[in-house]
Amino acid sequence: MRNSRPKNLDLFTISFPLPAIVSLMHRISGACLFILIPFMLWGLSLSLTVSGFDMLQQWAGCTPIKIVFWLLFIPFLYHLVAGIRHLLSDIHIGDTLKAGRLTAMLVIVVSILLVIGAGIWLW
């Protein structure tokens, strides 16, 4: 039996449920963190010398650098919160449809609160 139903492969016309969006954003934030590894290692190596540490402290006082640090915190904090959600679902906590929707919304709310808190902490 041949199925000749049309298939919609345009991802921009499909409406994804909230848990799918949270999961996709978790993967994207992980990719962003992977791309940022060389820059974080460069900052770490720079901070291990006295002159480099002083230079990093001087840079950290500038507003544009604070904004860059804050923007670097966003994928880290989101990936952390969404990763905890995924770990809990791996041990069958919150793996029902209703709980999945609730925890997906909780991930977004907690991530936003942590990002705002990180911005307050930087300034």
C-alpha positions in Angstrom: 0.0 0.0 0.0 1.5 3.3 -1.1 0.8 6.4 1.0 0.7 9.5 -1.2 -0.2 12.0 1.5 1.6 15.3 1.2 4.4 15.8 3.7 5.1 19.2 5.2 8.9 19.5 5.6 9.0 23.3 6.1 10.0 23.6 9.8 8.9 27.2 9.9 5.2 26.3 9.3 5.1 23.6 12.0 4.0 24.7 15.4 6.2 22.9 18.0 4.9 22.2 21.5 6.7 24.1 24.4 8.7 21.0 25.6 10.1 20.5 22.0 11.2 24.2 21.9 12.9 23.9 25.3 14.7 20.8 24.2 15.8 22.4 20.9 17.0 25.5 22.7 18.9 23.2 25.1 20.8 21.8 22.1 21.4 25.2 20.7 22.8 26.6 24.0 25.0 23.5 24.2 26.4 24.3 20.8 27.0 27.9 21.8 28.9 26.8 24.9 31.0 24.4 22.8 31.9 27.3 20.4 32.8 29.5 23.5 35.2 27.0 24.9 38.4 28.5 23.3 37.5 32.0 24.6 36.8 30.7 28.1 40.1 28.8 28.1 41.9 32.0 26.8 40.4 34.0 29.7 41.4 31.3 32.2 45.0 31.2 30.9 45.1 35.0 31.0 43.9 35.1 34.6 46.6 32.7 35.8 49.3 35.4 35.6 49.4 38.4 37.8 49.5 40.9 34.9 46.8 39.1 33.0 44.5 39.0 36.0 45.0 42.7 36.6 44.2 43.3 32.9 41.0 41.1 33.2 39.9 43.0 36.3 40.5 46.3 34.4 38.4 45.0 31.5 35.7 43.8 33.8 35.0 47.3 34.9 34.0 48.5 31.4 30.3 48.4 30.6 30.7 46.8 27.1 32.7 43.9 28.7 30.1 43.5 31.4 27.5 43.2 28.6 29.6 40.5 26.9 30.0 38.6 30.1 26.2 38.8 30.7 25.6 37.5 27.1 28.0 34.6 27.8 26.0 33.8 31.0 22.7 33.4 29.1 23.5 30.1 27.3 25.3 28.7 30.3 22.4 29.4 32.7 19.8 28.2 30.3 21.7 25.0 29.5 22.2 24.4 33.2 18.5 24.7 34.0 17.3 22.7 31.0 19.9 20.1 31.6 18.6 19.5 35.1 15.1 19.1 33.6 16.4 16.5 31.2 18.2 14.7 34.0 15.1 14.6 36.0 13.1 13.2 33.1 15.8 10.5 32.6 14.9 9.2 36.1 11.2 9.4 35.3 10.4 12.6 37.3 8.2 14.8 35.3 8.0 12.6 32.2 4.2 12.7 31.7 2.7 15.1 29.1 1.3 17.5 31.7 4.5 17.5 33.8 6.6 18.0 30.7 4.7 21.1 29.8 4.9 22.4 33.3 8.6 21.8 33.6 9.2 23.3 30.2 7.5 26.5 31.4 9.4 26.3 34.6 12.7 26.1 32.7 12.0 29.3 30.9 10.9 31.2 33.9 13.8 30.1 36.1 16.3 30.8 33.3 14.9 34.3 32.9 15.1 34.9 36.6 18.7 33.6 36.7 19.7 35.8 33.7 18.2 38.8 35.4 20.0 37.9 38.6 23.3 37.5 36.7 22.8 41.0 35.2 22.2 42.5 38.7 25.2 40.6 40.1 27.5 42.0 37.3 26.4 45.5 37.9 
